């Protein structure tokens, strides 16, 4: 049997020209992205996997460690939070608990 995925909230985020986005997930969770922070409102214990389309790699994402690749961030079970940059697709991947995290330019 497959492990439970109830704790996962997967977001695809396409910001506008100013780097901002807002949304409502079908579970009732909301998210907002400004040019400098991602906020995800969710239940405690929710693991957020966000894919954010952007033009450049950030210098840092909060105090999260930079991961080797996106595959290390998307596992179902408990795993380390972190972030990585997919330069080919121009996508920032973030694995974090629900809350707010700064994204450095």
N, C-alpha and C positions, 0 to 999 in steps of 0.2 A: 504494500500500500504506500501511497505517497505521503510524505510528511505534511502536517498542517501548514497552510499558507495564510491562515486567518490574520496573523500579525503583520503581514506585508501590505504596504500601500505603495503601488507603483505609479509614478507620475511621469508623463511626457509633458514638457513645458516648452512652448514656443513664445518667447517674449516679443513684444512690439519693438518698434524702432528705438525706443528709449530704454529698452532692457527690462521692461516691466510686464508682469502677467498676473492674473488672478484666476481662480477657478474653484469649482465645487466638484468633488469626487462623488460618485454614485453612493458611497457609504455615508455621505453627509459631512465628511471632512473637507475643510477648505484649505487653499494654499494661496500665498501671494509671493511674488518675486519683485524686488526692486533691483536697481542696478547694483546694490551692495548687500542684499540679504535675502535669504529664502526662509519663509515662515510656513510651517505646516501645522494646522490645528487638527489634532487627532486624539484618539484614546491613549492613555498611558500604556506603554509597552508596544506601541505601533512602530514597526521598522519601516522607514520611508526609503524607497529607492527612486531617486529623481534623475531624470535625463533632461538636461537643459541645453537647448540649442543656443550657441553663442559664437561670436566671431573669434574670440581669443581665449587662451588658457589663463585662468586666474593664477595669481602668485600664491594664494592660500585660500582654504575654505575652513574658517574658524580655526580650531586647534586640531582638526582631524588630520590624520596622517595621509600622505599621498600613496595610493595603492598602485601596484604594478600594472593592473589592467581591470577592465570592467567586470570580467568574469569572476574575479575574487570578491566583488562586492554584491553579487546577485544571488548568492547561495540562500537556500531556504532556511537552514538552521541558524543558530546563533553564530554570529561572525563579527569581526571587527568593523566598526564604522570607519568610513574613509571616503576618499574621492579620487577620481582619475580623469584624465583628459584624453579624449579620442580625437587626435588631430586630423585624421582623415575625414571623419564625419562631422567635425566641429561640434562635439557633444561633451558636455561636462556631466559626469556621473557622480552622484553623491549618495552614500548610504548613511543614514542618521536616524535618531529617534525623533518623533514629532517634536516640534519646537521651532526655534529660530536659530539660524546660523549665518554669520557674516561671510560674504564672498568678496575677497580682495581683488582689485583690478589686475 
